[in-house]
Amino acid sequence: MYRIISGKWKAKRISAPKNFDVRPTTDFAKEALFSILANRYDVEFCSVLDLFAGIGSITLELASRDCQDITAVEMNPKHAAFINSTASELEMALQINVQRGDVFEWLKKNRTKKLYDIVFADPPFELEEKKYNELISLVLNNDFLKENGTFVLEHQSKMKLEHPNLTETRKYGNVSFSFFSSEMPDASSEL
């Protein structure tokens, strides 16, 4: 179970079937994440790509906050169907485009040929570090982000990521969010 924190459906509890093996972003971490995003973006005017969407904790939070353009990629057909049915129940279906597929393959095919203001990814915590690095490369090297766009990667706090585009990591207990800029750092500005 998780809760929508803010917006049209503030305090709405979303209950997934008991047999779903998911780990929704905690309310504490989600609140912190959306506070950061709200300081950088007007989410209602953003296009967002939610990778490893699970049962829609981030997707539905964005829709509740009036984001009109959300693409959610989820491999598990039951989870994808759950996002669609919940979005319909909450009258958010027009805001959310659920794509069922393996995130790595989906990114390699760049199916939508679309740029996003925010790309968010919450891969399974047991994912190997090299797969995290592959994910970062796929997002940053394949033009998924608009100019001044941000890639937010949720991961275990014990994992320390390094990348030239990494701008900051925020830790919330055993969960951290690493923020990556769409722009490569300018080497001349470091001189």
C-alpha positions in Angstrom: 0.0 0.0 0.0 1.1 3.6 -0.7 -0.4 7.0 -0.4 -0.6 9.9 -2.8 1.0 12.7 -0.9 -0.3 15.9 -2.7 -2.5 17.3 -5.4 -6.0 16.3 -6.5 -5.9 12.9 -4.8 -3.9 14.0 -1.7 -4.1 11.3 1.1 -5.6 8.7 -1.3 -4.4 5.3 -0.3 -3.6 2.9 -3.2 -3.7 -0.8 -2.3 -2.1 -3.3 -4.6 -3.1 -7.0 -4.6 -1.2 -8.9 -1.9 0.6 -11.1 -4.4 2.4 -8.2 -6.1 6.1 -8.2 -5.3 6.8 -4.5 -5.2 8.6 -1.9 -3.1 6.9 1.5 -3.6 9.0 4.5 -2.8 8.3 5.4 0.9 6.1 8.4 1.7 9.1 10.0 3.4 11.4 9.6 0.5 8.7 10.5 -2.1 7.8 13.7 -0.2 11.5 14.7 -0.2 11.8 13.9 -3.9 8.8 15.9 -4.9 9.9 18.8 -2.8 13.2 18.9 -4.7 11.4 18.6 -8.1 8.9 21.3 -7.2 11.7 23.7 -6.6 13.2 23.0 -10.0 10.1 22.4 -12.2 6.5 23.2 -12.7 5.5 19.5 -12.9 2.2 20.3 -14.4 4.0 21.5 -17.5 6.6 18.7 -17.6 6.8 15.6 -19.6 8.0 12.7 -17.4 9.3 9.2 -18.1 8.9 6.8 -15.2 11.1 3.7 -15.6 10.4 0.5 -13.6 7.1 2.1 -12.8 6.0 -0.8 -10.5 2.5 -0.2 -9.3 2.6 3.5 -10.2 3.6 5.3 -7.0 5.6 8.0 -8.8 3.3 8.0 -11.9 0.1 8.5 -10.0 1.7 11.1 -7.7 2.7 13.1 -10.8 -0.8 12.8 -12.3 -2.3 13.9 -9.0 -0.1 17.0 -9.2 -1.6 17.8 -12.6 1.3 16.5 -14.8 -0.4 15.9 -18.1 2.4 14.0 -19.9 3.6 10.8 -18.1 5.0 7.7 -19.8 5.3 4.8 -17.4 7.4 1.8 -18.5 6.8 -1.5 -16.6 7.7 -5.0 -17.6 5.3 -6.9 -15.3 1.9 -7.2 -17.1 -0.1 -7.3 -13.9 1.6 -4.2 -12.6 1.1 -2.3 -15.9 -2.6 -3.3 -15.9 -2.8 -2.1 -12.2 -1.4 1.3 -13.2 -3.9 1.6 -16.1 -6.9 0.5 -14.0 -6.0 2.8 -11.1 -5.4 5.7 -13.5 -8.9 5.1 -15.0 -10.5 4.9 -11.6 -8.9 8.2 -10.6 -9.7 9.9 -13.9 -6.0 10.2 -14.8 -6.0 7.9 -17.9 -5.5 10.7 -20.4 -2.4 11.9 -18.5 -0.7 8.5 -18.3 0.7 6.3 -21.2 1.7 2.9 -19.8 4.2 1.0 -22.0 4.8 -2.6 -21.1 8.3 -3.8 -21.7 11.8 -4.4 -20.4 13.2 -1.0 -19.5 16.7 -1.7 -21.0 15.2 -2.9 -24.3 12.7 -0.1 -24.4 15.4 2.5 -23.9 17.6 0.9 -26.6 14.8 1.0 -29.1 13.9 4.6 -28.0 10.4 3.8 -29.1 8.8 7.1 -28.5 11.5 9.3 -30.0 10.5 11.8 -27.4 12.4 14.2 -25.0 11.4 14.5 -21.4 12.0 17.1 -18.7 12.3 14.5 -16.0 13.3 10.8 -16.3 12.8 8.8 -13.1 14.0 5.3 -12.5 13.5 3.0 -9.6 15.0 -0.3 -10.6 15.0 -3.4 -8.4 17.5 -2.9 -5.5 19.2 -6.2 -6.3 20.2 -5.0 -9.8 24.0 -5.2 -10.3 26.0 -2.0 -10.2 27.0 -2.5 -13.9 23.3 -2.6 -14.8 22.8 0.7 -13.0 25.7 2.2 -15.0 24.1 0.8 -18.2 20.8 2.4 -17.3 22.5 5.8 -16.7 24.3 5.6 -20.0 21.1 4.6 -21.9 19.2 7.6 -20.5 22.0 10.2 -20.8 23.5 9.1 -24.1 20.3 8.5 -26.1 18.6 12.0 -26.0 15.8 11.2 -23.6 16.3 14.4 -21.7 15.4 17.9 -22.8 17.9 20.7 -22.3 18.0 21.4 -18.6 16.3 18.0 -18.0 17.0 15.8 -15.0 17.4 12.1 -14.6 16.6 10.9 -11.1 17.8 7.4 -10.1 16.5 5.8 -6.9 18.9 3.2 -5.4 20.1 1.8 -2.1 22.1 4.3 -0.1 25.0 1.9 0.3 25.6 2.1 -3.5 27.8 5.0 -4.4 27.4 6.1 -8.0 30.0 8.1 -10.0 29.3 9.8 -13.3 30.4 13.1 -14.8 26.7 14.2 -15.1 25.9 13.3 -11.4 25.1 16.6 -9.7 24.0 15.4 -6.3 22.8 12.4 -4.3 20.2 12.8 -1.5 20.0 10.1 1.2 16.7 9.2 3.0 17.5 6.2 5.2 18.4 3.2 3.1 17.1 4.9 -0.1 19.0 7.6 -2.1 18.1 9.7 -5.1 20.9 10.5 -7.5 20.3 13.4 -9.8 22.0 13.6 -13.2 22.0 16.6 -15.5 21.3 16.3 -19.2 24.3 18.6 -19.9 27.9 17.3 -19.8 29.9 19.4 -17.4 31.9 22.1 -19.1 35.6 21.2 -18.6 36.6 24.8 -19.3 34.6 26.1 -16.3 36.7 23.9 -14.0 39.9 25.7 -15.0 
